[in-house]
């Protein structure tokens, strides 16, 4: 008596009986994401998507980044922030907030992360079409825990890190690294679609787009 598996496989073989074994597989042409927007337009799309996800977004010139970081932390009322130990110290030259470095040799404990007012990181890449920021655990982004425990995440994204679509973003990433894909503040909803924020990460995501 044949099993269900054998019957299914027999039908598949019968359906493929007249198909040559060496016939090449024709794959669809990849959607032409690359350079479809241009740098300026890609930033506009990314900003629009992030705002739609309820993230806070500001476009800032590179020579005013330190002032904008200080202003963002002041608006938030953040007096202590966790930072990866490889982040650019110049970003904090205008702020009085206390930085608590998180490094490989001395990672912050969970209670310390829970006690800070926020976290400041860079990113690996940002994807305009989906409004997604990707972290890869680099020296200026740190381990995943520091962007999941604090309630506020200030992320700095350079214009040259913004790509149009997911294929371009994936090509810039190392799949062997710990990737965190962020599309707006942490949010979830129950079966009745009641939105709850801050369950799996920060309730507030603020992005500084550096032009």
C-alpha positions in Angstrom: 0.0 0.0 0.0 1.5 3.3 -1.1 2.0 6.1 1.4 0.7 9.7 0.9 4.3 10.8 0.3 4.8 8.2 -2.4 1.5 9.2 -4.1 2.5 12.9 -4.1 6.0 12.1 -5.5 4.4 9.9 -8.2 2.2 12.7 -9.3 5.1 15.1 -9.4 7.2 12.7 -11.5 4.2 12.2 -13.9 3.8 16.0 -14.3 7.5 16.4 -15.1 7.8 13.4 -17.4 8.0 15.5 -20.6 10.3 18.2 -19.1 14.0 17.7 -20.2 16.2 17.2 -17.2 18.8 19.7 -18.5 16.4 22.5 -19.3 17.7 25.8 -17.9 15.7 27.4 -15.2 14.5 30.9 -16.2 14.4 33.2 -13.2 12.6 36.6 -13.2 14.7 39.7 -13.7 15.4 41.4 -10.4 13.4 44.5 -9.8 15.6 47.5 -10.8 16.0 49.0 -7.3 19.6 50.2 -7.8 19.9 53.9 -8.3 16.1 54.1 -9.1 15.7 57.1 -6.8 19.1 58.8 -6.6 20.7 59.8 -3.3 18.5 62.8 -2.6 15.3 61.0 -3.4 16.3 57.9 -1.5 16.8 60.0 1.6 13.3 61.5 1.1 11.8 58.0 0.8 13.6 56.7 3.9 12.5 59.8 5.9 8.9 59.3 4.8 8.9 55.6 5.7 10.5 56.2 9.1 7.9 58.9 9.9 5.1 56.5 8.8 6.5 54.0 11.4 6.3 56.8 14.0 10.0 57.3 14.3 11.4 60.8 14.9 13.6 61.9 12.0 15.8 64.9 11.5 18.0 65.8 8.5 21.3 67.3 9.7 24.5 68.6 8.0 27.6 66.6 8.9 29.3 69.6 10.5 26.5 70.0 13.0 26.1 66.4 14.1 27.5 67.0 17.6 25.1 69.8 18.2 22.2 67.7 16.9 23.1 64.8 19.1 23.2 67.1 22.1 19.9 68.7 21.2 18.2 65.3 20.7 19.4 64.1 24.1 18.4 67.3 25.7 14.9 67.1 24.2 14.6 63.6 25.5 15.9 64.6 29.0 18.6 61.9 28.7 21.3 62.4 31.3 22.9 58.9 30.9 23.2 57.0 27.6 24.7 53.7 26.7 27.2 53.8 23.8 29.2 51.2 21.9 32.9 51.5 22.8 33.8 52.0 19.1 31.5 55.0 18.5 32.9 58.4 17.4 33.6 60.4 20.6 33.2 63.7 18.6 29.5 63.1 18.4 29.3 63.8 22.1 31.5 66.9 22.3 28.5 69.2 22.8 26.5 67.2 25.3 26.6 66.9 29.0 25.0 63.5 29.1 27.1 60.8 30.8 28.2 58.1 28.4 28.4 54.6 29.6 30.5 52.6 27.2 29.5 49.0 26.4 32.5 46.9 25.2 33.7 43.4 24.7 36.0 43.6 27.7 33.4 45.3 30.0 29.8 44.9 28.7 27.1 46.7 30.7 25.1 44.5 32.9 21.3 44.2 32.3 20.5 46.3 35.3 22.8 49.0 34.0 21.2 49.0 30.6 17.8 49.1 32.2 18.9 52.2 34.2 20.2 54.4 31.3 18.0 56.9 29.6 18.8 55.7 26.1 21.3 54.4 23.7 23.2 56.1 20.8 24.5 54.1 17.9 25.5 54.2 14.2 24.2 51.7 11.7 25.5 49.4 8.9 23.0 50.3 6.2 19.5 51.9 5.8 16.9 50.8 3.2 14.8 53.5 1.8 12.0 51.4 0.3 11.1 49.6 3.5 12.2 52.3 6.0 14.6 49.8 7.6 17.8 50.4 9.5 20.1 47.5 9.9 22.7 47.0 12.6 25.4 44.4 12.3 27.1 44.5 15.7 30.0 46.7 14.4 32.2 48.7 16.8 29.9 51.8 16.5 26.7 49.8 16.9 27.6 47.3 19.6 25.9 44.1 20.7 22.2 43.6 20.2 21.2 44.0 23.8 22.1 47.6 24.1 19.5 48.6 21.4 16.8 46.3 22.9 16.8 47.1 26.6 16.9 51.0 26.8 13.5 52.7 26.0 15.1 55.3 23.6 17.4 54.7 20.6 19.1 57.6 18.9 20.6 56.2 15.6 22.9 58.2 13.3 22.6 57.3 9.6 25.0 58.7 7.0 23.6 59.5 3.5 26.1 57.1 1.9 24.7 54.3 4.0 21.2 54.6 2.4 20.3 52.3 -0.4 17.1 52.0 -2.4 16.0 48.5 -1.8 16.5 45.2 0.1 18.7 43.6 -2.5 21.2 46.4 -2.4 21.1 46.4 1.4 21.7 42.7 1.6 24.7 43.0 -0.7 26.4 45.4 1.7 25.9 43.1 4.7 27.9 40.1 6.0 25.4 37.3 6.6 27.7 35.8 9.2 27.3 38.9 11.5 24.5 39.4 14.0 22.0 41.5 12.0 19.2 43.5 13.6 16.6 44.9 11.2 14.8 47.9 12.7 11.6 49.4 11.1 10.5 52.1 13.5 10.0 51.8 17.2 9.3 48.4 18.8 5.6 47.6 18.4 3.2 44.6 18.3 -0.5 44.1 18.4 -2.9 41.4 19.8 -5.6 39.6 17.9 -7.9 42.7 18.2 -5.2 44.8 16.6 -4.5 46.9 19.8 -1.1 48.4 19.2 1.4 48.1 22.1 4.8 49.8 21.8 8.1 48.9 23.6 7.5 45.2 24.1 10.5 44.0 22.1 12.7 47.0 22.2 12.7 50.9 22.5 9.4 52.7 22.4 11.1 55.7 20.8 13.4 55.6 17.8 15.0 58.9 16.7 17.1 59.0 13.5 19.6 61.7 12.5 20.1 61.5 8.7 23.5 63.1 8.1 23.8 64.7 4.7 
